[in-house]
């Protein structure tokens, strides 16, 4: 098995702290985080679906800072009953732990994809540059990142917590 294909198989087994923006604004679904994540945001409802909205990050430079609630992610598996059970409700700030997936907006019954599935599709079909770009562009039109929720916990001072998590992540990358 070549090393490129082995990299495809790496599942993040720890809850990596991500921003809502990092997932919601991703343009290349083959590079979306694959595996467990922990995301801090504000719980909201859009029609019948619970979503996680971004929280303003004060430490970011002004040109990179989005207003709170500008982007959001669908939350799969977080029903009203499960939310009540885990002491979170619409409007509260919480940390969501789960797995990053790509859901089909055109066919909600279709099983969600992962970035691994996207990479495997590209690799198995040995798509050239043009075909790869077309496939990824088509995915952008039909799918969006979401979180398959495992746990939800309310948090106090979400901006401060986010800033601390980002500092820890920054030092871990050095």
Secondary structure as UniProt FT lines:
FT   HELIX           3..8
FT   STRAND          12..18
FT   HELIX           20..24
FT   HELIX           29..31
FT   STRAND          35..46
FT   TURN            47..48
FT   STRAND          49..53
FT   TURN            58..59
FT   HELIX           62..64
FT   TURN            68..69
FT   STRAND          72..76
FT   HELIX           80..85
FT   TURN            86..87
FT   TURN            90..91
FT   STRAND          93..104
FT   TURN            108..109
FT   HELIX           115..124
FT   TURN            125..126
FT   HELIX           129..142
FT   STRAND          143..154
FT   HELIX           158..173
//
